Amino acid sequence: MLGATDMRKAVNGLSMLVADHLDLDIFTGNFFVFCNRSRTIIKILYWERNGFCLWQKRLEKHRFAWPEQAEEVLEFSQRELRWLLDGLTPGQLKAHPDLYFEKLF
């Protein structure tokens, strides 16, 4: 979805956005992807056989590539969605570097 989405929304709120604002059928099995204003959180909503699934990824560093204009909105394949989650854009050659944390105790 274009622009920023309120990440306090859960399944009901996000599915209403898809149905009301996008005028799309939420029960197709397609993945609907939402991003917060700072582009650090992505939520993915989809219907699977008998219920909704909601998946979230929060970046600790870096930002997701996210469309700002309607012309930039794309339909993704599963592979391209994986690229988005890894920090890739169509013109980018490498993903966000992995982060590793040490245990302090």
C-alpha positions in Angstrom: 0.0 0.0 0.0 1.3 3.4 -1.0 2.5 5.7 1.8 2.6 5.1 5.5 0.3 2.8 7.5 -0.5 3.0 11.2 1.4 0.0 12.5 -1.0 -0.2 15.5 -3.5 -1.8 13.1 -3.8 -5.6 13.2 -5.7 -8.0 11.1 -9.1 -6.3 11.2 -7.8 -2.8 10.5 -5.4 -3.8 7.8 -8.0 -6.0 6.0 -10.4 -3.1 6.1 -7.8 -0.9 4.4 -7.4 -3.5 1.6 -11.2 -3.9 1.1 -12.2 -0.2 1.5 -9.3 1.9 0.2 -7.8 -0.5 -2.4 -11.2 -2.1 -3.3 -9.4 -5.5 -3.5 -10.5 -9.0 -2.3 -8.5 -9.9 0.8 -9.4 -13.6 0.5 -7.4 -14.2 -2.7 -4.3 -15.4 -0.9 -2.3 -12.4 -2.2 0.1 -10.8 0.2 -0.7 -7.2 1.1 2.3 -5.3 2.4 2.2 -2.2 4.6 5.0 0.0 5.9 5.3 2.6 8.7 6.2 6.3 8.2 9.9 5.8 9.1 10.1 2.7 6.8 11.6 0.5 9.5 8.6 -1.8 9.9 6.7 -3.9 7.3 3.6 -5.9 8.0 2.3 -8.5 5.5 -1.3 -9.7 5.6 -2.7 -12.6 3.7 -5.5 -15.2 3.8 -4.4 -18.8 4.1 -7.1 -21.5 3.7 -9.0 -20.9 6.9 -7.7 -17.7 8.5 -5.6 -14.6 8.2 -1.9 -14.5 8.7 -0.1 -11.4 9.8 3.7 -11.2 9.6 6.0 -8.3 10.7 9.6 -7.4 10.3 11.3 -4.5 12.1 14.7 -3.3 11.0 17.1 -2.3 13.8 19.1 -0.2 11.3 18.5 0.9 7.8 15.2 1.6 6.0 13.0 -0.4 3.6 12.7 0.9 0.0 9.1 2.0 -0.2 7.1 3.8 -2.9 6.2 7.4 -2.4 4.2 8.0 -5.6 1.5 5.8 -7.2 3.8 5.3 -10.3 6.3 3.5 -8.0 3.8 0.9 -6.7 4.5 -2.6 -7.9 3.1 -6.1 -7.8 5.7 -8.4 -6.3 6.5 -12.0 -6.9 7.5 -14.0 -3.8 11.1 -13.6 -4.8 10.8 -9.9 -5.2 9.1 -9.7 -1.8 12.1 -11.5 -0.3 14.4 -8.9 -2.0 12.4 -6.1 -0.4 12.7 -7.7 3.0 16.5 -8.1 2.4 16.7 -4.4 1.6 17.0 -4.6 -2.2 15.5 -2.3 -4.7 15.4 -2.9 -8.5 18.5 -0.8 -9.1 20.4 -1.8 -5.9 23.2 -4.3 -6.1 23.4 -5.4 -2.5 21.2 -5.9 0.6 21.3 -4.4 4.1 24.3 -6.0 5.9 23.4 -8.6 8.6 23.6 -7.4 12.2 25.1 -9.5 14.9 24.7 -8.8 18.6 26.9 -10.2 21.5 25.5 -11.5 24.7 26.7 -9.4 27.6 26.4 -12.2 30.2 
